[in-house]
Amino acid sequence: MLSYAQVQNKPHILKSLSGLSKSEFEALLPSFQNAWDDYIQRQFIDQARRRRYGGGRKPHLIETADKLLFILFYFRQYPTQAVQGFLFGIGQPQTHEWVHRLTHVLNAALGYEKQLPERHPQRLEAVLKECPGLEFLIDGTERPINRPKDQALQKEYYSGKKKTHTVNNNVISHRGGKVVYLSETYEGTVHDKLICDLEGYEFPKESKLWQDRGYQGYAPAGVVTLQPVKKPKGGELTQADKERNREVSRERVEIEHQINGIKRSRIVSHRLRSRTDHYADDVMETACGLHNYRLAHRHSKRVNRKQRRAS
């Protein structure tokens, strides 16, 4: 049975399994424990039960560190639930229950760490005002899913761009920072600009927004938008336009790095097998939180190193 005790002194293996370094893993443990305690209180102790919590068969995942390793491993590697269960010494049905239970606990823990992105477009402007520089990047990201069984849903989720069934999100980050906003999860037929129109984003006045050609025609009021020049139909770009496009791409590549950081969790880069309602949205939010958590933790370590050198 795979456990934290087996890998806690093998930092490279732990990082490969979970996506977090040992220090990041252990720093997340207190918040994860608090989130687990809240979950147990809410779902079991506060509920009217014929048998008190703790009775019956004892669970295999007893230690908090083992629970955290279990769900981080699932997000990072995204094995089948049969393989996940085999590695952790439980059956596939129990694995299914633990995966969904601990996904919510991990999400809550990242919320305690203040690393989850904003999800409500009505609060977007207020959140962005707190970001230094008022310079933001926006991009869309598609994720493959299993083909829906319903024929009408198959058409809604089919992406002509990806030639498969997908879900789509918009991601907004601030320059040199983390992901600050994640849109709702939409069907693959809903393109990036349409998500903006549906959610009605408002940005702080005089802020800058870097975007790609997928947002052609999107220009929020009071915002300086910067995006590559589209080649005119039947014409060619001028040398000045090509140079400007290269400059925009050099600046905009940061959002691509952010999305790649989110997709270090293979559960949001591989085809999502789960058909559970809202799970596609839940895992994307949690993957963004994990990415933000890694960035914040590593930034803190760099600051501490600089302070030690200065002293």
N, C-alpha and C positions, 0 to 999 in steps of 0.2 A: 504493500500500500504506500503510495506517494504521500509524504508528509513534510512539513516545514523543517522538522528536526533533521531530516535527511539532507537537506540542501542549505541550511542556514550558514554553514561554514564553506559553502561552495558558491561564492558570489556570482561567478560567470554562469553557472547552471541556473541559479535562481533568477537571474536577469533574463536568460533565454526562455525560461518557463513562464515567468510572470510579466515580463516587460518592465519591471521595476528593479532598481538596485536594492541592495540589502538595506541601506539607510532609508531609501524611499519607502520600502515595504514596511519597515518597523515604525517609521514616522506615521504611516497611515493606520497602523493597528489600533491606537486608542480611539480614533473616530469610528473605525469599523466596529469596535466593541460597543461603543455607545449606540451606534445605529442598530446593532444586533439586539442589544438590551431593549431598545425602544420597540423594535419589531415584536419581540417576545411578549412584552407588556401589552402591546396593542392587540396582537392576534391571538394570544393564548390566555394570559392572566386576567385581562379585563373582560374576557368573554365568559359567558355562563357555560361551564363545562361540568360534565358528570365526573370526570377524573381530573385531578389537579395536574398542572403542568409538571413534567418530569417523570410521570408514571409510564409504565409500559416498557417496550424495548429501548435500549440505549442507542443513540445515533452513532454512526461511525465517525462523523466529523464533530469531534468534541471540542478540540482546541480552537481558539479564535484564529490563530495563525494558519491552521489547516483550512478553515473555512475561507479565509482570504486568499490563500494559495489556490484553492479549488476554483473560485470564480475568476481570479486573474488568469489562471492557466486556460480556462475556457474562453475568455475574451481574447487572449493573446494567440492561442494556437487553433482554436475553434475545431476541436475534434468532434467526431460523432459522439452522441451521448453514450453509446455502448462502450466506446474506447475510453471516454472520460470516466465512466463508472468502473471499468476494469482497472484503470490506473489508481483509483482512489478506494478500491475495495467495496464498491456498492453496485447494485443492479441498475439497469437502464431506467426503470420506472422511478426509483429513488433519485437517480441522477437528474431526471427531468424536474422533479419537485425541488431539489436543491438549487438547480440552475436558476429557476425563476424566483425562488425565495431570496437567494443571495444576490441576484442582479439588483433587486430593489434595495437590499441592504448596502451594497457597494455604492449605488447611486446616492443614497442618503448620506453615507460617509463622506463622499466627495462634496455633497452639499454642506456638511459641517465644516469642511475645509475651505468652503467658498470658492470652489473651482468649477462649478457647473455654469454653463453659458445661460444667458437670459433666454427665455422662451416666449415671452409675451411682447408682441410688437408695440403695444401701447406704452410699454415702459422702455422701449429701445432708446429714445432720445435722451432720457434722463440718465441711463446707464452710459451711453457714449460720451456725455458731457464730462464724466469723471475720468475719461481716458486722456493721458497727456498728448499734446500735439494736435488733437482733433484730426487725425489722418487715418483713414480706414481702408480696408480691402474687402471686397465681396466676391464670392465665387459660388458656383453650384457644384454639387457632387452627387453622382448617381451610384446606386448600389444594386447589384443583381439580386433577385429573389426567385423562389420557385414559381413556376407558372401557376396562377390561380386556377382553381377547378371550375369556377363559374365563367362561362364564355363572355359575358358582358364585362366582367372584371379583367379578363385577359386583354381586351381592347384598351381598357383604361390604363393598365400597367405596362403595356408594350411600348418600349422606347425605340423609335425608328433610328435614333442616333446610335444606340448600343446594340440594336438588333436582338434584343432580349427583353424580358420583363424586369422592370426596375422600380425603385422608389427614389425620390429626389429631395434634396435639402439645399437651402441656401446657408452659407456660413459667412459671418462677418467677424473680422479680427482687426485689432488696431496695430499700427506699425510698431514693430519691435516688441509686441506683447503677445497676448493669448487670444483664443477664440472668445469673443464677448457675446455673440448671439448665434443661435441655431434656430432656423425656421421649423415649422411643423413639417412632418414627413408627408410628401405628396406622391401621387401616382406618376409613373414614368412619362406619361403624356404631358404633364405640366412642366413647362420649361422654366428656366431660371428667372427671366424677366417677369413672367406671369406670376410667379410666387411673390415677387416684390409688389406687383400691382394688387394682388389679392390681400396681402398683409399690410399694405399701406405704410411702409417705413417712413419715419421722420428722423432726419439727422440734425445735429447742432448746426446753427447758421455759421457760414464761412468755413466749414470743415471740408476736407478733401476726401474724395472717394475714388479709389482705383478699381477698375472693373475691366472685364474682357468683352469681346465682340458679342457674347451671348446676351449682353444687356443693352444692345443697340437701341437708342431712343429713350433709355431710362435716365432721367435727370431730375433728381429731387430738388425742390425749391430751396434756394439759398446755399447750394452745395456745389463745389467745383468738382466736376467729374472728369476723370482722365482715363481714356481707353484708346486702344489702337484704332487707327484710321482704316475704314473698310475700303477695299479696292472697288472703284466704280465699275459698274457693269459695262463690259466691253472696253474698259480702259486699263491703265496701269498706274500704280502709285508713283509719285515723284520721289526723288532721292531724299528730299527733306521729310516726306511722310514715312519713308522706310526707316530713316534714322530715328524719327520720333517714336515709331512703333517699337523699335529695339529698346529705346529708353524706357518706355512704358512697361515693356515685358521684363526688363531688369528690375524694376521696382515692384511689379506685380507678382513676381515669382515667389515672394514671401508667403502669399496665401496658398500657393501650391505646396510649399514646405509644411504649412500648418495642416493642410488636409492629409498630406502623407504621414504626418505625426499622428493624426487621429486614426488613420488606417493602419498604424502599427498593430492595432487590435484587429486581428484577422476576421473577427466576427462581422466587421463592417466593410471588409474588402472582398471576402469570399461570398459566394452565393448564400444568402440567408435561407436556412432550411425550415425554420420555425414558421408556423402559420398562426401562432397565438396573437390575438388582437393586441395592437399597440407595441408589440415586442420590437418591431423594426425601429420604432421611434425611441423606445427606452434604451436600446443598446447604443444608438447613435449619440444620444445625450450623455450616456455614461462614458463612451469612448472619448468624447470631447472633454469630459471632466478629467479623465485619466491623462490626456495629453496636456491639459492645463496644469494638472498637479505636477507632472514631470518638469514642465517649464519652470513653475514657481519654485520647486525644490532645488533645481539646479541653479537658478538665479540666486537663491539664498546662499547656496554654497559658494558661488563666485564672489558674492559680496563679503562673506565671512573671510574668505582667503585674502581679499584685498585689504580688509581691516586688519588682519593679523600681520600682513606685510608692512602696512603703514605704521603699526605700533612697534 
